[in-house]
Amino acid sequence: MDTNGASAGVPLQQGILIAPEALRKHSLFGGLSAGQIESMLPYMEYKTFQAREVIMSEGVYNDSIYFILEGRVEVKKNNVALAELREGDAFGEMELIEIIPVVATIRALDKVAALSLSNRKLHEIYKNDIATFAMVIMNFARDLSRRLRHMDIVAVGGNEE
């Protein structure tokens, strides 16, 4: 802990330190205490990707969500650019919840650092800390609801206000 009571970070593989505060940008961690976020970190894996590296390919199975810590990725479906994601964004959540092939290709636009959480590790969190698991699942539901609302508005040609 630093002098303000905040954690200096939790060591992950390769000597990487991740501070729980770094994940507060991600809506999936909303409502979780720093201690709850810290308790999730050992279940996560730190990964890096080089510019132009494909992280997930459309049609291939994936069982993990990725939280972008730095860098940018592009999202493409049928070779059409859909979105650009950056620090604070996540991808792979649909495939984490529903065991289906990836619906879009994710490719690094520059060097990307991310934390991943697999379906298996999420189940371990469920077994070991039901309160944290419940909040994470509620946050998943909120995120997916926001996306569905946005798509409904786009589908009818409306504006979000």
Contacts in CASP RR format, 6 or more apart in sequence:
PFRMAT RR
TARGET T0000
AUTHOR 0000-0000-0000
METHOD contacts of the structure
MODEL  1
MDTNGASAGVPLQQGILIAPEALRKHSLFGGLSAGQIESMLPYMEYKTFQ
AREVIMSEGVYNDSIYFILEGRVEVKKNNVALAELREGDAFGEMELIEII
PVVATIRALDKVAALSLSNRKLHEIYKNDIATFAMVIMNFARDLSRRLRH
MDIVAVGGNEE
1 7 0 8 1.000
1 8 0 8 1.000
2 8 0 8 1.000
6 19 0 8 1.000
6 20 0 8 1.000
6 21 0 8 1.000
6 34 0 8 1.000
7 19 0 8 1.000
7 20 0 8 1.000
7 21 0 8 1.000
7 34 0 8 1.000
7 35 0 8 1.000
7 38 0 8 1.000
8 17 0 8 1.000
8 19 0 8 1.000
9 17 0 8 1.000
9 18 0 8 1.000
9 19 0 8 1.000
9 20 0 8 1.000
9 38 0 8 1.000
10 17 0 8 1.000
10 18 0 8 1.000
10 19 0 8 1.000
10 20 0 8 1.000
10 38 0 8 1.000
10 41 0 8 1.000
10 42 0 8 1.000
11 17 0 8 1.000
12 18 0 8 1.000
12 41 0 8 1.000
12 42 0 8 1.000
12 44 0 8 1.000
12 45 0 8 1.000
12 46 0 8 1.000
12 115 0 8 1.000
13 45 0 8 1.000
13 46 0 8 1.000
14 46 0 8 1.000
16 46 0 8 1.000
18 41 0 8 1.000
18 44 0 8 1.000
18 46 0 8 1.000
18 69 0 8 1.000
18 115 0 8 1.000
20 34 0 8 1.000
20 35 0 8 1.000
20 37 0 8 1.000
20 38 0 8 1.000
20 41 0 8 1.000
21 34 0 8 1.000
22 69 0 8 1.000
23 29 0 8 1.000
23 37 0 8 1.000
23 67 0 8 1.000
23 115 0 8 1.000
24 30 0 8 1.000
24 37 0 8 1.000
25 87 0 8 1.000
25 88 0 8 1.000
26 67 0 8 1.000
26 88 0 8 1.000
26 89 0 8 1.000
26 90 0 8 1.000
27 90 0 8 1.000
27 139 0 8 1.000
27 142 0 8 1.000
27 143 0 8 1.000
28 65 0 8 1.000
28 67 0 8 1.000
28 90 0 8 1.000
28 93 0 8 1.000
28 136 0 8 1.000
28 139 0 8 1.000
28 140 0 8 1.000
28 143 0 8 1.000
29 37 0 8 1.000
29 136 0 8 1.000
29 139 0 8 1.000
30 135 0 8 1.000
30 139 0 8 1.000
31 135 0 8 1.000
31 139 0 8 1.000
32 40 0 8 1.000
32 132 0 8 1.000
32 135 0 8 1.000
32 136 0 8 1.000
36 129 0 8 1.000
36 131 0 8 1.000
36 132 0 8 1.000
36 135 0 8 1.000
39 129 0 8 1.000
39 132 0 8 1.000
40 117 0 8 1.000
40 125 0 8 1.000
40 132 0 8 1.000
40 136 0 8 1.000
41 115 0 8 1.000
43 117 0 8 1.000
43 121 0 8 1.000
43 122 0 8 1.000
43 124 0 8 1.000
43 125 0 8 1.000
44 67 0 8 1.000
44 115 0 8 1.000
44 116 0 8 1.000
44 117 0 8 1.000
44 121 0 8 1.000
45 115 0 8 1.000
45 116 0 8 1.000
45 117 0 8 1.000
45 118 0 8 1.000
46 113 0 8 1.000
46 114 0 8 1.000
46 115 0 8 1.000
47 66 0 8 1.000
47 113 0 8 1.000
47 114 0 8 1.000
47 115 0 8 1.000
47 116 0 8 1.000
48 111 0 8 1.000
48 112 0 8 1.000
48 113 0 8 1.000
48 114 0 8 1.000
49 55 0 8 1.000
49 108 0 8 1.000
49 111 0 8 1.000
49 112 0 8 1.000
49 114 0 8 1.000
50 108 0 8 1.000
50 111 0 8 1.000
51 108 0 8 1.000
51 109 0 8 1.000
51 110 0 8 1.000
51 111 0 8 1.000
52 107 0 8 1.000
52 108 0 8 1.000
52 109 0 8 1.000
53 107 0 8 1.000
53 108 0 8 1.000
53 112 0 8 1.000
54 105 0 8 1.000
54 106 0 8 1.000
54 107 0 8 1.000
54 108 0 8 1.000
55 66 0 8 1.000
55 73 0 8 1.000
55 106 0 8 1.000
55 107 0 8 1.000
55 108 0 8 1.000
55 112 0 8 1.000
55 114 0 8 1.000
56 62 0 8 1.000
56 91 0 8 1.000
56 92 0 8 1.000
56 102 0 8 1.000
56 104 0 8 1.000
56 105 0 8 1.000
56 106 0 8 1.000
57 102 0 8 1.000
57 105 0 8 1.000
58 76 0 8 1.000
58 77 0 8 1.000
58 78 0 8 1.000
58 101 0 8 1.000
58 102 0 8 1.000
58 103 0 8 1.000
58 104 0 8 1.000
58 105 0 8 1.000
59 101 0 8 1.000
59 102 0 8 1.000
59 103 0 8 1.000
60 101 0 8 1.000
60 102 0 8 1.000
61 95 0 8 1.000
61 99 0 8 1.000
61 100 0 8 1.000
61 101 0 8 1.000
61 102 0 8 1.000
62 92 0 8 1.000
62 95 0 8 1.000
62 96 0 8 1.000
62 101 0 8 1.000
62 102 0 8 1.000
63 95 0 8 1.000
63 96 0 8 1.000
63 99 0 8 1.000
63 118 0 8 1.000
63 119 0 8 1.000
63 120 0 8 1.000
64 92 0 8 1.000
64 95 0 8 1.000
64 96 0 8 1.000
64 116 0 8 1.000
64 117 0 8 1.000
64 118 0 8 1.000
64 119 0 8 1.000
65 90 0 8 1.000
65 91 0 8 1.000
65 92 0 8 1.000
65 93 0 8 1.000
65 96 0 8 1.000
65 116 0 8 1.000
65 117 0 8 1.000
66 90 0 8 1.000
66 91 0 8 1.000
66 92 0 8 1.000
66 106 0 8 1.000
66 114 0 8 1.000
66 115 0 8 1.000
66 116 0 8 1.000
67 88 0 8 1.000
67 90 0 8 1.000
67 114 0 8 1.000
67 115 0 8 1.000
67 116 0 8 1.000
67 117 0 8 1.000
68 85 0 8 1.000
68 86 0 8 1.000
68 87 0 8 1.000
68 88 0 8 1.000
68 89 0 8 1.000
68 90 0 8 1.000
68 91 0 8 1.000
68 112 0 8 1.000
68 113 0 8 1.000
68 114 0 8 1.000
69 87 0 8 1.000
69 88 0 8 1.000
69 113 0 8 1.000
69 114 0 8 1.000
69 115 0 8 1.000
70 87 0 8 1.000
70 111 0 8 1.000
70 112 0 8 1.000
70 113 0 8 1.000
71 86 0 8 1.000
71 87 0 8 1.000
71 108 0 8 1.000
71 109 0 8 1.000
71 110 0 8 1.000
71 111 0 8 1.000
71 112 0 8 1.000
71 113 0 8 1.000
72 84 0 8 1.000
72 85 0 8 1.000
72 86 0 8 1.000
72 108 0 8 1.000
72 109 0 8 1.000
72 110 0 8 1.000
72 112 0 8 1.000
73 84 0 8 1.000
73 85 0 8 1.000
73 86 0 8 1.000
73 91 0 8 1.000
73 106 0 8 1.000
73 107 0 8 1.000
73 108 0 8 1.000
73 109 0 8 1.000
73 112 0 8 1.000
74 81 0 8 1.000
74 83 0 8 1.000
74 84 0 8 1.000
74 85 0 8 1.000
74 106 0 8 1.000
74 107 0 8 1.000
74 109 0 8 1.000
75 81 0 8 1.000
75 82 0 8 1.000
75 83 0 8 1.000
75 84 0 8 1.000
75 85 0 8 1.000
75 91 0 8 1.000
75 104 0 8 1.000
75 105 0 8 1.000
75 106 0 8 1.000
76 82 0 8 1.000
76 104 0 8 1.000
76 105 0 8 1.000
76 107 0 8 1.000
77 103 0 8 1.000
77 104 0 8 1.000
77 105 0 8 1.000
82 104 0 8 1.000
84 109 0 8 1.000
85 91 0 8 1.000
85 106 0 8 1.000
91 106 0 8 1.000
92 102 0 8 1.000
92 106 0 8 1.000
93 140 0 8 1.000
93 143 0 8 1.000
93 144 0 8 1.000
94 100 0 8 1.000
94 103 0 8 1.000
94 144 0 8 1.000
95 101 0 8 1.000
95 102 0 8 1.000
95 103 0 8 1.000
96 117 0 8 1.000
96 118 0 8 1.000
96 119 0 8 1.000
96 122 0 8 1.000
97 140 0 8 1.000
99 119 0 8 1.000
122 133 0 8 1.000
122 136 0 8 1.000
125 132 0 8 1.000
125 133 0 8 1.000
125 136 0 8 1.000
126 133 0 8 1.000
150 160 0 8 1.000
153 159 0 8 1.000
153 160 0 8 1.000
END
